Amino acid sequence: MGHLGPENVRKKFAGMVKRCADSGFDLAAGKVEVVPTAHYFMGGVVVDPDTRTAMEGLYVAGEDAGGAHGSNRLGGNGVANSTVFGGIAGDVMGVDVRRIGALRDPDEQVLAAEVERALHPLTRKPAAVHSLRHKLQEAMWEDVGVMRTAAGLERGQKRVAEIRAELMETGSTPPILPSTLPGTIGSTWPR
């Protein structure tokens, strides 16, 4: 953008000048590295036109669904997609519940497995996950980016599996719930 003049660029594109400076580039007077990147990811859950999935009782609307816009969309369509298909999902759920007629008892084994999965990080020694996040970013950039090969994808899968294994051994501290804060109703803290 040097042809526009550094002062003009700083004035008209202040936000981008700051963002580039934060990354070590001078947008106003220098060159900026441009690389392909994934802006966002859409889809993944296969749904029918009524938002039903293959799993009875699971409905998906919006950008989590491989829906109306495929794996991409025009800017601004995300809210409309979520609103329209969210409404369809609500209507369809009401019809389906009436069709089923009675609620089923939950599967106690599934519930127990999910509780165990959710509590797993609390059974391990707490540690920071920032280094794991960085490792994952590196693996995704190097092996699963826009430019990829079969060998890179295989290497990426292996790296992600190793990071996942390390994450599963990394603990977390319990969240601070509002009811445990001093001075709140039902507080368990000493007063």
Secondary structure, DSSP 4 states (H G I P E B T S, - for coil): -GGG-HHHHHHHTHHHHHHHHHTT--TTTS--------------B---TTSB-SSTT-B--GGGBS-TTTT---TTHHHHHHHHHHHHHHHHHHHHHHHH-SPPPP-HHHHHHHHHHHHGGGGS-B---HHHHHHHHHHHHHHSSSS--HHHHHHHHHHHHHHHHHHHT-B-PPP--GGGSTTSTT--S--
